[in-house]
Amino acid sequence: MDVELTADEHLRALAALEAVVGNDDDALVALAGGDGERPLGTLLAAYGQHTLHRILVAAFGIDATMDHDETGRLVAEINSDPVARIVFVLTDALHNQAAPAGDDPVTAKLIARSVLLAIHAFTDADDQDALSLLRALRNEVLQTG
């Protein structure tokens, strides 16, 4: 199940990931949740789940033009794939780590680092590539939001 994120939450999560790549702890602290915002760790876990699920969908070739039967067949493949199941376990673990942490910046940084490592596992991106990817994702949010 995918977690809904607003455009502002996408942008906040991307800024936090960029802060982690840049080792900017002050920026990470500044991004901590304010009134009415999700705690940063919870947001990063949700963003990681959203992004990793999008990567899996793309890796298995699912797109909006497919009919229900073809989409169902590919979703069944995802659900039975060992790598995909590990991604589901990872995202569940990130949510479990975030839940009791509130806005603890150390936990948020650990969650962000795990999300980045998981993205790296699929894309072979180093930190500079990750920054380019994060900028591209931010531009996508800005164009659609």
Secondary structure, 3 states (H helix, E strand, C coil): CCCCCCHHHHHHHHHHHHHHHCCCHHHHHHCCCCCCCCCHHHHHHHHHHHHHHHHHHHHCCCCCCCCHHHHHHHHHHHHHCHHHHHHHHHHHHHHHHHCCCCCCHHHHHHHHHHHHHHHHHHHCCCHHHHHHHHHHHHHHHHHHC
